[in-house]
Amino acid sequence: MSIRTERVASLIREELGTMLSRAFSGSSEYGFTTVTEARVTPDLRTARVFVSVMGSKEKQEKTMTKIEKHKGHYRSELGAKINLKFVPILEFHLDKSLDNAMHIEELIKQIHKDDKKEQ
C-alpha cells in the first residue's frame, strides 16, 4: 500500500467516523457505531469501510441497513470534505473482530474458572 492510499484511507476513516457518530448519536434503536478501518484500492476508486456496531444482533442489522441505504449521501458528503479527483465508491462491512475478541475472552475466563474448580 502506498503512502497516498494510506493517507486517503485514514482521512476516509476519520471523516466517515464523524459522520456516522453524528448520524446515530442519541438514538437508542441503533447500536453505537465506530469506523474501525478503511481500505482503499490502489486506484482510489473504491473504499472498503469496516464498521463496528455495539448492540444486539438486531441493532447491528438495523444500523448496517441504514448505513447501506444512505451510503450515497455519505459519499457525496465525503466528496465535499476531501479533495480528490474521484470520490471512492463506499463498501460498508460489519467488523466482527470486537465480537470475536469478546467471545475469546469469555472462553478464556471459562477455562480459568474450570481450572480453579479442579484444584
C-alpha positions as CSV (number, residue, x, y, z in Angstrom):
1,M,0.0,0.0,0.0
2,S,1.4,3.4,-1.0
3,I,1.6,6.3,1.4
4,R,-1.0,8.1,-0.6
5,T,-3.6,5.3,-0.4
6,E,-2.8,5.0,3.4
7,R,-3.4,8.8,3.8
8,V,-6.7,8.7,1.8
9,A,-7.9,5.6,3.8
10,S,-7.1,7.4,7.1
11,L,-8.9,10.5,6.0
12,I,-11.9,8.5,4.9
13,R,-11.9,6.6,8.2
14,E,-11.9,9.8,10.2
15,E,-14.5,11.7,8.2
16,L,-16.9,8.8,8.0
17,G,-16.4,8.1,11.7
18,T,-17.5,11.6,12.4
19,M,-20.5,11.4,10.0
20,L,-21.7,8.1,11.4
21,S,-21.3,9.0,15.0
22,R,-23.4,12.2,14.3
23,A,-26.0,10.2,12.4
24,F,-26.5,7.6,15.1
25,S,-26.0,9.6,18.3
26,G,-28.9,9.9,20.6
27,S,-30.9,7.1,19.0
28,S,-31.5,4.0,21.2
29,E,-32.9,2.0,18.3
30,Y,-29.4,1.8,16.6
31,G,-26.1,0.5,18.0
32,F,-23.1,2.6,18.9
33,T,-21.2,2.9,15.6
34,T,-17.4,3.2,15.1
35,V,-15.5,3.1,11.9
36,T,-12.6,0.7,12.7
37,E,-10.8,0.6,9.4
38,A,-10.9,1.9,5.8
39,R,-9.0,0.2,2.9
40,V,-8.7,2.0,-0.4
41,T,-7.9,0.3,-3.7
42,P,-4.6,1.5,-5.4
43,D,-6.6,3.5,-8.0
44,L,-8.5,5.3,-5.2
45,R,-11.8,4.4,-6.8
46,T,-13.2,2.0,-4.1
47,A,-13.1,2.2,-0.3
48,R,-13.9,-0.7,1.9
49,V,-15.1,0.7,5.2
50,F,-15.3,-1.6,8.3
51,V,-17.8,-0.6,10.9
52,S,-18.1,-1.9,14.4
53,V,-21.7,-1.7,15.9
54,M,-22.2,-2.2,19.6
55,G,-25.5,-3.7,20.5
56,S,-27.7,-6.7,19.8
57,K,-27.8,-8.6,16.6
58,E,-31.0,-6.8,15.6
59,K,-29.4,-3.4,16.3
60,Q,-26.4,-4.3,14.3
61,E,-28.5,-5.4,11.3
62,K,-30.8,-2.3,11.6
63,T,-27.7,0.0,11.8
64,M,-26.0,-1.6,8.8
65,T,-29.2,-1.5,6.8
66,K,-29.5,2.3,7.4
67,I,-25.8,2.8,6.6
68,E,-26.3,0.9,3.3
69,K,-29.4,2.9,2.5
70,H,-27.6,6.2,3.0
71,K,-24.2,5.4,1.5
72,G,-24.8,7.7,-1.5
73,H,-25.3,10.6,0.9
74,Y,-22.2,9.7,2.9
75,R,-20.2,9.5,-0.4
76,S,-21.4,13.0,-1.5
77,E,-20.7,14.4,2.0
78,L,-17.3,12.9,1.8
79,G,-16.7,14.4,-1.6
80,A,-17.4,17.8,-0.1
81,K,-14.8,17.3,2.6
82,I,-11.9,15.7,0.8
83,N,-10.2,16.9,-2.3
84,L,-9.9,14.0,-4.7
85,K,-10.4,13.7,-8.4
86,F,-12.8,10.9,-7.8
87,V,-14.7,10.2,-4.6
88,P,-14.3,6.5,-3.9
89,I,-17.3,4.2,-4.1
90,L,-18.1,3.1,-0.5
91,E,-18.5,-0.5,0.5
92,F,-19.5,-0.9,4.1
93,H,-18.8,-4.1,6.0
94,L,-19.7,-5.1,9.6
95,D,-16.5,-5.5,11.6
96,K,-16.9,-8.5,13.9
97,S,-13.4,-8.5,15.3
98,L,-14.6,-6.9,18.6
99,D,-17.3,-9.6,19.0
100,N,-14.8,-12.3,18.3
101,A,-12.3,-10.8,20.8
102,M,-15.1,-10.7,23.5
103,H,-16.0,-14.3,22.8
104,I,-12.4,-15.4,23.1
105,E,-12.1,-13.5,26.4
106,E,-15.2,-15.3,27.7
107,L,-13.8,-18.7,26.7
108,I,-10.5,-17.9,28.5
109,K,-12.4,-16.8,31.6
110,Q,-14.4,-20.1,31.5
111,I,-11.2,-22.1,31.2
112,H,-9.7,-20.4,34.2
113,K,-12.9,-20.9,36.2
114,D,-12.8,-24.6,35.3
115,D,-9.1,-24.9,36.3
116,K,-9.9,-23.4,39.7
117,K,-12.7,-25.9,40.3
118,E,-10.4,-28.8,39.5
119,Q,-7.8,-27.7,42.1
